[in-house]
């Protein structure tokens, strides 16, 4: 093949994936963008969306992400970042040198006083990681995790902060990281979406809303949208047959529809039709694969005990178990939100409540993945959209973005380590600051993808998850 | 002559992968090659705009383009004079000695240090690009301004040989190009396809069987034109046209950020529909939206239209800072307005000068400054979306006037002096002074509006406004007390625990005389009684507390600790004061709810009698005065010492609370309540109102905290207009948008409209006609249409008619193999394009086929069936979706309630955008979620059942005849024998199965609220429902061919 041909193909390839999907764009897109496997073994593999970019095999450590988002913004000062100096300063005015000219949320215009850590910290594991004692189970897996204590972000209110964490910008309409990964690398799942979202509501703090924007594919083709699975009602919208319609009835119906579609195709020869037929089949299969996924009755009791759930109740623990099942079935990005961490008041008790809701199951997920040999290629991330102020807001803490913590495990992350530091009062990331863009860059790196190369042209510009920023932080890699 | 470079390979996709994708595309490889080279093949001559600009823009402008901050080597390649300038002995582009051009040396050198673009940075040039650049430079490097920035001109309409291809200018431009490419246009579509196409394109509805038959038999030469005229006059035309416009302006029914609360902007949607229906000229449409409020004697519609400026997402999230969000809103307006009218991506210039087009950061903020006069806030605390205007009907207006008069007259009697009142006030003032002298300090006790015990105890209000607890005596209890303090500001609440003879030891509770108050909480409620906010309690103090049970334990969030007063031993009234973090401003209709929780382990330690009082002064003590401080100060002065203002205030305060005016006040309150009820029934609209402009600055790197940037005034983008002499307003902006000197607006609109009827824009990238956009396939046609549009007085219907009455439009969309290979993307229009219907239209088709559709033009948004629990992630307040019943359930998709953060799942599945941002082009995906929606969404199941009833009531007795009728009715064409057979078998098998299982049949028929006709045998109807479901699931039904 001569270079000109390749060039032409390359230009056309761009056209496939551009949003204008009529004409050949439509034909090609239809044939290419099959997020899920089509029917029959002979069609398998060849019709599945292969991804827009090839991961570099020797660099690829992670095959999937499970993101445990602690929505509401957990305080780093009562979870992962121990600050004895702050304890000494308890009740004293916060030095202005820290706060002057910095953004602030609900404490606007108020006197700023330090609030010492409300929970004791303890040293865990051989690595000696310091973790608050309300997280004893996470403590037990401390040798598996890397704690980042210098995370920072740019948005101080919940809604835009989630958007920023998911898409790298606070402007709506950009793809979330799950969509980027699905688009970039495809999915290994044959019967389930490549990007799945599960939410749970806790009892700590206010249940902050979470917008479906957080799992939107933005300007990427909407095939790459995250699909929310629900604990009650239909697990996926409209996956349940209408009342009175049996599996056989539905089969008969889908057969008839597809036969009629094929009749039409024989006249108009429109490849959208064959895609439609495939999607109808996929939809039909989802009507069993999704309930099968959600049904945990076959899980042995010791596994249920490990997570601390009987399943099916929409709790965080139940969702962690489902996350593992999704990971086994090949979903690329599994995003859990636990809405429990907006501790403006009484952080002492609220933290205890929220910690109890997630501690056991978070640790169980790591343990379970490990015992199945899946931790090595599953990247688990635990953290919120921002942290909380070292300053008191009554008995609680306000939103805070200049320095906070998260932990990661598996998927090529070096366990039993920590990275970065905040200042003495836990206000600002001062050693090895780790920006949201760095998280994205590092995450993509773990998938063997250069974050500068995973791009998509929209409004005349090649967009990236990391915008024009982002550094891969190699020191936390195994 | 060119090195073989690795860059020949696709940037990110190794060959194996790429070929895999291509092979899956089921397209012969040659098709791609031809498709891509079509444009170059047309004529061998190199043209700057078509061939060169995109290379420079893509590969060079990042470092040698408009952005001065990232410019390297002081070289600009986006401005001809600079690109060709003498650089001290050499030229980057040397027009005199092209071969000496530095550009050529740099793009062909093998030297790693010199090669451009530098290795490892930016993107390397392909050999094709190097060849094009070389040829261009060698042939004189002729420069052209960017096509979209030059004024459009009407080129002469070309001649075509094909006599059928001369219906109008569209055909001549398209035909001439086809002839030059040696391509034959396709045959016209058959009449059934054509009428379904034009109905769907112009009204978003399928034709009825009657419409189809009439058109099929109409032999008039102008039959099709007549259909077009009829549809352009249909009210459904506006509904169809509105869909795309509403995407652009990101119209929705909720605010988008955080709690995503509802707000009322639907009158704007109706304005858009009416504007298209009445064929409001596009220039006026533009003026009314951008500046309707500024028009001389602005009428109601124009004010509604000005709501355009308020359609961006807004926030009520606690802790949001005004300034930050004002900056977000300003940027959003620039992104949207520049995209809607200019097809430009000005948003790229928020943090730095645009990388590809000549928009500077200063342009961005100067553009934002046009909107700096809008009355707005950044943070909309209390969910008060302002400013709004009421839009009453005539009846409502009359009633409102009457009630307003009544209120005024009652209020007048409150303010009219009588001897009784004068004396009363004199006595009251004396009392207050006496109280002051006695050191008796008064709070104002409030009579509760509502009382509730979670455990069923009885709460009764006594004459002194205290509340006595009787009846059930539970171990733990929580009381909710609703208060409506009639004052503008509340700074704290006093709780009095009072003794009573009915209580244990005549003390404070029925649990031994003592109580433990574990939680004291104050919530703010809106006029519907929904909690909108929790009031921050800054401090609490009490006149007495038992050891270990300090009053602060009532506000520590701990559910077991609390305030107690040793009431079993010490029998006395006790008082505690809870001071708010900041004064609470209550708007009309708002109330507060006090929660008194007793959840400790001490049984029955629940308050037995209590009273709540409010106060409006800062830092209230337990014993401070109960009147506002200004009243307090005024009372202490003698009559002579008081200012007139103080005296007035004193009198009005007195009259507001004296028992002498109780009757009048009661009457006033009830009249006001009627007025408020009426007010709530009257629709409102968030609109633009002009106030003194805010100062606008350039925000360095978009950072709202940085105030070092220059102050800017409203102005047009520098490269598109000369500097104005006067101060510019939004109206000036609107006028400029639609002025003859603006090269972008008409082209942008025409291009999008073309896409609506032909599948792809003449310039494919609908939201960017700048350097990174696409050189149009038919630039002369695009310009001809743009000029025609302007010359016609921006006549939208005229433009639509021009586009859809061409022969080009009427072609079949079925592509021959030859055309598929020659022009796979159909960019030359030798055929029509088939595409899937928009989300709204998918719904409308099902409602139309079943005849469930209720046609009502406009009105508040409606709520179709939706899966339960879909809004579970929402809060502030939490929400339960109530699907509409009756007629509202069957309205067209365009009226669906648009919840930005959780759009209706069926709409979302079919690619309706969330409308958080301006959307110029919807994605057109094909996913299993769409199949699931069509199969199982109750809206479609119900439509199938109702359609089945129609099938059963049709004349044909034989099953085959009924199938044929149903198919034709829905799809607008007759089915083939095979098709009839497939559906007949589906019917027969389903009928057998449902005959054996009547219960299943009944269950299926029970879906949806539409009443059943009752005449049909259930098993048969269920079987026909299955047939209807199959039909509603057909690809053909949701596709426009």
Interface residues (C-beta under 8 A of the other chain):
Chain A: X3 X4 X5 X6 X7 X8 X9 X10 X11 X12 X13 X15 X16 X18 X19 X20 X21 X22 X23 X24 X25 X26 X27 X28 X30 X31 X32 X33 X35 X36 X46 X47 X50 X51 X52 X53 X54 X101 X103 X104 X105 X106 X108 X110 X156 X157 X158 X159 X160 X170 X171 X172 X173 X199 X201 X206 X207 X208 X209 X210 X211 X212 X213 X216 X221 X222 X223 X227 X230 X232 X233 X234 X236 X237 X238 X239 X240 X241 X242 X243 X244 X245 X246 X248 X249 X250 X252 X253 X254 X256 X257 X259 X260 X261 X263 X264 X267 X268 X269 X270 X271 X272 X273 X275 X276 X279 X280 X282 X283 X284 X286 X287 X339 X345 X346 X349 X350 X394 X395 X398 X399 X453 X454 X455 X457 X459 X460 X461
Chain B: X4 X8 X9 X10 X11 X12 X13 X14 X17 X18 X20 X21 X22 X24 X25 X26 X27 X29 X31 X32 X33 X35 X36 X37 X126 X127 X128 X256 X257 X258 X259 X260 X313 X315 X317 X318 X319 X320 X321 X324 X328 X335 X345 X347 X348 X355 X356 X536 X537 X538 X556 X557 X558 X581 X705 X759 X760 X761 X764 X765 X766 X767 X768 X770 X771 X772 X773 X813 X814 X815 X820 X824 X825 X826 X827 X833 X834 X835 X836 X867 X868 X869 X870 X872 X873 X874 X875 X876 X878 X900 X901 X902 X903 X905 X906 X908 X909 X911 X914 X916 X917 X919 X921 X923 X924 X925 X926 X927 X928 X929 X930 X931 X932 X933 X935 X936 X937 X938 X941 X976 X978 X979 X982 X983 X985 X986 X989 X990 X993 X997 X999 X1000 X1001 X1002 X1003 X1004 X1005 X1006 X1007 X1022 X1026 X1029 X1030 X1033 X1034 X1035 X1036 X1039 X1041
